[in-house]
């Protein structure tokens, strides 16, 4: 079946047709297939520019240069997003994005090593793969002389990871929502699934403060770390439902100044996730209740030792660091049809999944959005052992390109 049949019929629920193939689309696929090695080398260069949370500037500057070289008109907005415009005949917008930031703090070694066909470095796949694909697809469209009905924005956005709280995508949706019709987020490498539903999450910081003191002479005073530990023991014993699937993770704990000092503060950061907003709210309540109970237990223990009193009281503070809203792509969305058509054309099979990505924000306000991997294989995401294998990456690149064209539409 002709290639444009799949593209055109994606917007008509992927029905069959027999129109001739458009040589421009065939040219896009060929460019992506034959430039895999060069795309991989660019991915290495991107990865080796550190982009810690809230410090994406250097990588953003490099991406601006790359997107400009692809023939786009490129600007950087006040939030730090790099936005390259592919002007269509209509003001309606398809946004193709890849996040700039990694989860790794400043000072992390990001030099890429090669080992048995794999590339090893923190952030090499998440999201070096997506950023390299963003550039490659824009250049393929340029070289194939593609003309689209809808305007395409090629965006390298900030703040997708951790406490970034999707700030880049929030700013983009606010800025373009009047004309924004579809969002496709590139995140990692996987081609065996597509994220069509947004997983709700909250990031919470718990702080307990107390008087502090000397480990020997002040023994018995209430200890914020002990109270935090008691609260943690209660919280992690809580049962969460399998359906709707719900999870929690205590990812950071801090407190104290020395081994022989009773600390005056203790903090932890907790990630809460659920397929249900209501269940997420209940989980946050469980967390707060567990922390209060931990403080009560520690204060009771101090009273038994005769050390509790007004100045020695512990206090609790809970701050919500970020909220990621839920949402879901409708079954009859032309965007889903375009993705299915692309998979069919390329002989790819993919399942639908729910996850927490840049797609959360547009989905939460009713703008159709998906998140796709950009091809190849990977593992160890969010660890120092992260790796990427570029073998077969052309499938992911072609899949993304066909999906974009399926909703952007070709001009004659």
N, C-alpha and C positions, 0 to 999 in steps of 0.2 A: 504494500500500500504506500502511496506517495507520502512524502514527509509533510507537506503542507496540509494533507488531509487530516493528519493527526493534530496539527497545530490549530487549524480552523475548527475542527470538530471538538476540540477541547472546550472551546467556549460554547459549544452546542451539546454539552454533556458527552463528549467523546464519541459521537455517532460515526458510523463508517461513511467514507466518501472515496472518490477516485480522481480527484483533481491532480494535475501534474505537479511534480516536485518543483519547489522554488530553488534555483541554484544558489541564491544567497544563503539560505539556511544550510544547505549542504556544504557550502564554503565555510560557514561558522564551525560546523562539526569537524571538518577537516583541519582547520587551523588549530582547534583545541587538541585534536588527536596528535598532530605532528609537532606541537610545541610543548609537550609534557616535560621534557628535560629542562627547558628554559624556565618554565613555570616553577619547577621544583627548586631551581637555583635561586629564583627570586624569593621563594618562600623562605629559604635559608637566610637570605639577607634581611628580610623583614623580621624573622624570629630573633636575629642577633641584635636587634635594637630593643633595649629593655622598655617595657610598658607596664610598670607596676600600677596598682590601683591609684587613680587620681594623678598619675604622672605619665600620661600617654603622649605628651607633646612631641618628643623626638620622633616617635614612630608615626605620629600624625603628619609631621612635616614631610617625612619620606613618602608616605602614602599620597600626599597632595602632589608631590612631584611625579609619582608613577601615574596617577589618574590623569594628570595634565598631559603627560606624554601619550596617553591614549586618545587624545583629541577632545577631551571633555572640558567644559568650563567649570573650574573648581574654586570653591570658596570654603572657608572654615567659619562655622558659626560661633556664637558667644559661649556655647557649652564645650566646644572643642571638637565637634563632629566635622569630618572632612566630607564635603558634598560635591560630587561631580555630576553635572547635568548633561544628559543625552536628550536633546530637544525633539519632541515629537510634534505631530500636526495638531494635537489636542493638549489642553492644559491638564487633563487627567494624568495622574502620576502612578507609576509602578516603582516601588522603592526596593532596591536590592542592597542589603546591608551585610557588613561583617564587623564584629566588635574588635577594637584595637587593644583593649586591656587584657592582662593576664592576672592570675590570682597571686602571683609571686611578688614578694616585697623587693624593694630596691636593694641592690647588691647581690641578687641571685645570679649565679653564673649561667649565661644563656648561649654560650658558644655551641654551635651544632657539631656533633660528632657523628661519623658514619661508621656503621657496624653491621656487616652482613646484609647490606641492602637497605637497612633501616637508618633513619635520621633520629638522633637522640638529643633532646634539649627541652627544658621546661617551656611550654607554650608552642612547641613545634606544630602540633595539630590544632590545639585550642588556644589561639585561633589563627596560627600562621597559615593553615590550609584555606580558611575562609577568605583571608585578606589577599592571598595570592590569586585565588579564583576570581575575586572581585576585579582585580586588575586585568587578568587574562581574558575574561569575558568582555570587558569594555573594549579591549584592543581587538578581539576577534570581530566584534560588531563593526568597529571602524574599518578593519581590513576587508571585511565582506561587504562593505557599503550598505549596511542595514539601514532602513528607514522605518520608523515605527509610528503608529497612530498616537499611542500614549507616550508621554515624556517618561524617561527612565532616570531615576536618581541612583547613582552608584555611591554608596555612603560607607565610610569607615567611621564607626561611632564609638563613643566613649562610655564607660561606666556600666558595662554589662555584668561584670563579675562582682561577687561579694557585696560590699557596702556601697558600691557604685549605684545600686538601687535602680538600674536601668535609666539613669538620668539622661543619657544621650538619646535613647529612643523616646523618652517622655518629651524631650524638647523637639524632636523631629515630628512627632505626631501633633503636638501643639502648633507647630509652625506650618504644617502642610495638610492638616486634616480636611480642609475645605475641598481639596482636589485629590487627596490620597485614596486610591482605589484598592491597591493591593500592596502587601509587604512580604518580601521573601528574605529571611535572615539566614546567612551562611554561618554555620557553627560546627567546627570539627570536620570529620571526613565521611561519616557513615552514609551509605546509599541504601541500606536495607530497611530504613524506616523514614518516615516523615513526621515531624511534630505538627499536629493539627489542633491540639488542645493545650491550654496554658495551665500549668500547675501553680496553684496559689502558694505563697510562702511569706513568712515574716522572719526577719532577723532581729533578735532581741539581745540587749546587753543588761545583765544583772549586776548590780553593785551593792555590796554590804560594807558598811563602815562601822568602826568601833574605836575604843580609846587607845588601843595599842599598849605596848609595855615591854618589860624584860621577861624573857622566857623563864627565869628562875625567881626573881624577886616579886614578879607580878603574876606568877602562875595562878590560874584560876579565873582571871579576867576573861570575859567572853571574847572568843577569837573569831574574826570574820571568816577566815579560811575554814575553820571547823564548822561554822554555821553553813557556809556554802556547800561544804562536803555533805553535811546532813541533808540539806535540801536536794542536792544532786541525787543522793541515794534514794530519796522518796520519788523524785521526778522520773528517773530512768526505770523505776519499777512499775510505772504507769503502763497500762495496756492501751494500745492504739488499735483501731479497727483495720482489718485487711481490706474492707470495702465500706466506705470509700478509703482507698489507700492513704495512709498517713504516716509521717516519719518525723523524727527529731534527731538533732546532732549537736553535741556540745563541742565546739571547734576550737575555742581558745579559753584559757584560764590564766589569770594574772593575780599577783598580790604578794605583799611582803617585801622586806628589804634585806633580811639576813636570817640565817638559820636559828639564831638565838634571840630573835625579836618576835613578840606577838604583833602581827600585822595590824595596821589601822584600816586597811582596805583589802577587799578581794573582789575580783570581777570575773565574769565569764560571758562569752558570746554564744548564742544558741540559734540554730537554724531550725525552723518549724515549717513543715510542708504538708499539704493535703490536697486531695482532689475536691474537697468540700470546704467552702469558706466557713460554714457553720462549724465543722469539725476543727478547723484551724483555730477558730475563736475559743473553742472549748479547750484545746491543747494549750493555748497561751494562758488561759485561766488556771489550768492544772500546774503550769510552771510557776505562776505567781503564788499559788496556794502552797506548793511544795517549798518554795523559798521562805515564805512566812513561817511555815512549820519548822523548817531548819533553824531559823532564828529563835523561835520559841524553845526548841529543844536545847540549843546552846545556852540560852539565858537561864533555863531551868537548871542546867548542869552548873552554871556559875553560881546560882543561888545556893545550891547544895554545898558548894565550897565556901560559901559565905563571902563571895567576891562581887556579887551583882549589886548595882546601885544606879542612881540617877546618871552620873557621868559615864557609867560603864555600859550604857544601853547600846545595843546594835540597831542600826537603821538600814532600811532596804530601799533601793531605787531601781526601777525597771524602765528602760528606755527602748522604744521600738526604733531600730536603726533603718529599717526598710520594709516596704510592703510590696509584694508582687501580686497583682490581681489575677484572677482566673478568667477564662474565656474559652470559646470553642468555635472552630470553623464549621459553618453549616454544611450539611451533606451535599446540598445542591450548588455549592459555590463554584463558579467558573475557575477559580484558582485551583481547587482540588481536581477538577476535571482536566485542567492543563497539566498538572503533575502526573495524573494517571495516564494521560495520553503520551507524555514524555517517557514514562516508564515502559509503556507498551511498545513504543517505537524502538527503544533501546534494549528491549528484552529483559528489563529489570523488574524484580518483584520487591515491593516494599510494603511494610505494615504501618499503621498509624499509631502514634504514641503521644503521650502527654508528658510535657517537660517544662522546665523553667528557663525561658530564653527571651531574647529581645521581642519575640512575637507576642509575649504576654500583653504588652501595652496596647498595640493596635487591636488585638482580639478582645480586650476588655472593654473597648469602646465601639465594638461592632465593625471594625475594619478588617476584612479578610486577610489573614496572615498565616504563614507556615515557616518552619525552620528546617533547613536541609543541610546535610553534610556535602562537602565539595569534592569527595572522591578520595580513593586510596584506603589504607587501613591504619589504625592507630590504637594506642593503649596507654594506660598510666596517666590519663588526664588529671590535672591538678596535683601531680606529684613531680618530684625531681627526676623520676625515671620515665617521663613521658617520651613516647616514640611515635614515629610516623613512617609508613611504608608507601611510597608513591605508586607502587604497582597497581595498574588499573584505574588511575585517577581520572583518565579521560572520560570514563562513564559518569562520574560525578559532575565534571565540568559540562559535559553535553546535556546531562539531565537538567542542570540549573538553567543553561542557556535556552533549551526548548521550553521550559516552564515560563521563563520570563517572556519569551516571544509569544507564547500561547495566550498570555493575558495582555501584553502590550499591543499586539496586532501589527502586522506588516502593512506598510504602504506599498502600492504598486511600484 
